[in-house]
Amino acid sequence: MALKSAITFGLVNIPVNLNPAIKNNDTSFNYLHKKCLNRISYIKYCNHCKKNVNNNDLVKGYEYNTDKYVIFNDEDFEKIKSDEEKQIEIISFINIDEVDPIYFEKSYFLRTDGKNKAFSLFKKALTKSKKVALARTVIRDKTYYAILRFNEGNIIMTTLYYEEEIREYEETVEEKYTEKEMDLALKLIESMSGHFNPSEYVDDYQNKIKDAIDKKIDGKTIKKAKSKKTISVKNLMDALEKSLKEKTA
C-alpha cells in the first residue's frame, strides 16, 4: 500500500505517493512437524509463571541491566513520536558522489495522482541541475534523511542510514607490489570492463529452488548441481598473467 506524503520545495507543496521500489522475491517455506507434516505454531510462554500467554498479557521492556527492565506502553511511545508532518522537506541540493552508497537504505518511487505541473517542473529542474535533493521526512513515525534523484522519468527517494548506524572498520595494511603486477592488474580490469545491465543478472538460487519445488511436486529426484572447477594459483604474478590470458584468448 502506497504511503501518502508531500514534497516541500521552498513554498511549493507537491502531494506524492511513496511506492516501495523493491519487492521480496525469495521463496518462503513453512516449518512442519516431521512426524505428521502439520504446520508448527509458535506459542508465547512465560518461563517464570510456567504458562502460555497471549498478546494482551505482553508489555514492551528495555533491559538496562541484567534482568532489570523499564516498561514502555503505547502512551509512552505516543509521547515521543515525531510531531512533524509526514512531508518530504528538501534541505539542500548536493552532488550524488558526495554520498557513499553504504548510507543507502530503502528506495521508493514517488508518484502523483494524475497530472501535476509542480511535480513535472521539479523533475525537469532536478535533471537540468545535475544534482540530487537532500531531504528530511517521517515514515511510520521514524525520521529519515533521504536522497531524491531523477531516474528514467521517475523521482526515486532513497532513505539514508544515520552515521551511528554504520559500523566502523579498520583500514587494511597496504602491501608492496611491483609495477608489472599493477600493469597486469590494470590490463585485466580493462579486459573485463563492461556496462551494468540489470536484466542480464538473474537470481540463480531462487530459480533452482522453484525448479526443485516443481520436481518435488511431480515426484522427481533433485540432482546435485555440478560445481565449477577452480584453479588455485598461489603466486600473484602467475595468477594475473593466467587470468589475463584467459580473458584475451
Buried (B, 14 or more C-beta within 10 A) or exposed (E): EBBEBBBBBEEEEBBBBBBEBEEEEEBEEEEEEEEEEEEEEEEEEEEEEEEEEEEEEEEEEEEEEEEEEEEBEEEEEEEEEEEEEBBBBBEEBEEEEEBEEEBBEBBBBBBBEEEBEBBEEBBEBBEEEEBBBBBBBBBEEEEBBBBBBBEEEEBBBBBBBEEEEEEEEEEEEEEEEEEEBEEBBEBBEEEEEEEEEEEEEEEEEEEEBEEBEEEEEEEEEEEEEEEEEEEEEEEBEEBBBEBBEEEEE
